[in-house]
């Protein structure tokens, strides 16, 4: 019974991520699928990504550490 429960949790997470990805694309939000495309278009994509990871790390440290 426990294995079946974990299976359904996994399927639910998978379906949720697919719908979240479709929704993010619809509202023109950057997703993980845009990462390779952004690298091929511009080298400034690395600087934006670096700044974003810095901000995310700062928020994480303030909230959880």
N, C-alpha and C positions, 0 to 999 in steps of 0.2 A: 504493500500500500504506500509506503514511504517513497519508493522508486517512482510510482505513478504520479505522486504529488509533485516530485521534483521535475518530472517530464513536463507536466502541464505548466508549471512555473516557468520553465525554460521556453516553452512555446509561446506563453503569454509575453515574456520579455522580448522574444524575437519579433512577434507581431507588433508590439508597441514601438520598437525601434524602427521598423519599416514605416509605420504610419508617421512617426515623428520626423523621419527623414523626408518623407513626401511633403509633410506640412512645412518643414523648414525650407525646402526647395520652392514651395509655392509662395512663401512670403519673402523669398530671395535672401535668405540667411545663408551664411557660409557654413558648409558642412565639411566633414572629413573627405568627402568625394571631390571637393574643390581644391584640395591641397596639391595634388600633382599638376592640375591645370594652372593653378596660381604660380607654381614654381617655373613652369615653362613660359608663362607670359612675362613675368617681371622679376627682377632680382630684389626689388624692394619688398616683395612678399616675405622674405626672410626677416627683414627689420620689423615689419608689422607683427609677424608671428613671434619674434623675440620679445617685443614690447608686451604683447598680449600674455605671453607665458609669465613675464615678470609681474604683471598686474594680478594674474590668477594666483601666483605663488604668494604674493603679498596678502591677498584676501584670505587664502587658506591659512597662512600663518596667524593672522589676526583672529580668525574664527576658531581654529582648532588647537593652536599651540600656546 
